[in-house]
């Protein structure tokens, strides 16, 4: 075995593995909390998106009516906000 080519293994075995093993419970707990928070944020954002979608979909018929107006003599379509 040539030690010069095993630097990563030496760092892992001598430092990283013992550190992770010593704090494994804290790491697992933090990951579970992060997962729960991510789920809460996702649900919250989906509710906001659904509310926006309901408002937007209730306005769609009016938008379609306005956008389907005949064009003027210059070939320009009327603005939707008119």
N, C-alpha and C positions, 0 to 999 in steps of 0.2 A: 504494500500500500504506500503510495506516494502522498505524504501529508499535504503538500502544496496544492493539490487538486481537490482537497476535501474541505475547503474553507467554509462553504455553506453548511455542510453537515456539522462541522465543529460549532458554528454559531448556533445552529438549531438545537443540537444536543446539549450544548453547554449553557445556553442562555434562554432561547425562545421557548423551548418545550417546558422547562421548569417554571418559567414565568406564567405561561398559559395554564399549566396544570394547577399552579398555586391560586390562580384567580378564576378558575373555570366556572364556579358557581356564580360569581358576580357577572361574568361575561354572559352566561346563559340567562340570568335574570334581566340584564340590560337588553338583550336581544328580544326577550319576550315582551318587555315593556315597549320597545321600539315597534315591534310587530302590532301590538294592540293600538298604539297611537296612530300608526300608519292606516290601520283599518278604520279607526274613528275619522281620520281626515278624509279618507276615501269616501266613506258613507256621507259625510258632511258635504263634500264637493259634488257628489252625485245628486244629492237633494237640491243643491243650488242649481245644477245643470238642468234638472227636471223642471224646476220652477221657471227657469229662463225659457226652456223649451215650451212650456205651457203658454207662457205669455206670447212668445213668438208665433206659436202655431195658431193662437187665437187671432192674430193679426194677418195671417197668411191670405185669407180670402180677399181682404181689402187690398193687400199688396198685389195680388194677381189681377184683381179688377183694374187697378190703376195701371199696371204694366201692360195690360192687353188693350189699352186705348189705341185708337187709330193714330197713326203718325200725322204730323202737320205737313204743310206743303214743302217744307225744307227737308222732310224725311227724318226729322228728329222726334224721338219718342218723348212723351211728357215725363216730367220728373215724378218719382214715386211719392215724394213728400208734398205734392200739390194737393 
